[in-house]
Amino acid sequence: MKILLRSLLSAVVFTSLWSTWAYFANANFGSEYAKKAAITQGSFTLINSFVYTVILEFLLNRFEGKKRWIAFFIPNLIVSIILPLLHIKRGTPNVFFTVLPVLLIIYLISGLYTYRREAVKK
């Protein structure tokens, strides 16, 4: 239950943050493109925040020691491929600046979380 609640909270917070960022990053291309980018990012983030957290928690519980970093790489690799491709498919004009901060924050938060989980286990 704790995982589901954390996933839901993460989904709400990051959907608000990243859909706003996507709008801002594409505003120079017109409000139609900015709205489309925001909806694309918001939809992906809502689903991804929930699923990503569940997958990360599941993998962290499955791997021990240094193998625990596999739990960090698998979901981050998936997101790094799907998110830009989704924006390209949806016609987001400024894909690089739309997804770069999102990916960097995901890597940072999941890396710190994985590190913390590893440190607690020791």
C-alpha positions, 0 to 999 in steps of 0.5 A: 500500500505504501508503494501505491500511495507514493506512486500516486503522490509522485504522479500528481506532483510530477504531472503538474510540474512537467506538463507546465514545463512542456508548455513553457518549453514550446510556447515560442512555437504557438499556443497550439504546439505548447498545449499539445506538448503539455498534454503529451507530457502530462499524460505520459507523466501521470502514467509513468510516475505511477508505473515507474515508481512501482517498477523501481520499488519492485526491482529494488526489492528483487536485487541485492548489493551492487546488482541493485543498480540494475533497478535504477538503469532498467526503468530509466532506459525505458523512459529515456527511449519512450518519452522523446519518441512519444513527443516526436510522434505527437509533433512536439517542436522542441523535444530536446528542451522538453524532455531534458530536464524531465530525464535529468530530474528522474535520473537524479531522484531515482539515483539518490533513492537507489543510493539511499536504499543501498546505504540503508541495507548496509 
